[in-house]
Amino acid sequence: DTGVSQDPRHKITKRGQNVTFRCDPISEHNRLYWYRQTLGQGPEFLTYFQNEAQLEKSRLLSDRFSAERPKGSFSTLEIQRTEQGDSAMYLCASHMIPSEAEQFFGPGTRLTVL
Amino acid sequence: DAKTTQPNSMESNEEEPVHLPCNHSTISGTDYIHWYRQLPSQGPEYVIHGLTSNVNNRMASLAIAEDRKSSTLILHRATLRDAAVYYCILLTSGTYKYIFGTGTRLKVLA
């Protein structure tokens, strides 16, 4: 257990539905990252927050994706109008900057879109 | 963002040392070299990191080339629990953002 939790661990939804995932980082960490991982690939960076500010979004993050980190604590990632191509593992990580030390990853949320 | 290159897969016998190579020829002076591993259906797990000097911890050792264009993760005695995908990643101070590659899938043979 790294101290980073994600909920739910698994989500099955039908195409066109909206889904929301939650990440609770290590409490004192000021950086929070979201990644997406498909089968056989390494995690792909999606977005990150420093405290409550969203500082960068990947081009992978279409308009159907939105992330928030209100009050700089937990974060949510919402996917609207899900598509089968959104099926993946969604990983959250937290980090304390400035530090060259490691990011701490959660267990991930596995999304299956039918 | 600087990239890394790793072999797709490697095999090792149990209780033998394993050397996992990584090339990062475009590394900049402020990039740290991080290694993670990932078991099936789990998030990546931190293994070790370094900047210029070789590093040891309870999990592994990291050997960094003098020109920093390559590094090697050393597992001193592989166990079946070390079977995982190992990722070599460069962390740029400032952005602190990871760019993962496809990693090396390590198979440990009993």
Interface residues (C-beta under 8 A of the other chain):
Chain A: T2 V4 R31 Y33 Y35 G40 Q41 G42 P43 E44 F45 Y48 E56 M89 L91 A93 H95 I97 P98 S99 E100 A101 E102 Q103 F104 F105 G106 P107 G108 R110
Chain B: Y32 H34 Y36 S41 Q42 G43 P44 E45 Y46 H49 L51 V85 Y87 L91 S93 T95 Y96 K97 Y98 I99 F100 G101 T102 G103
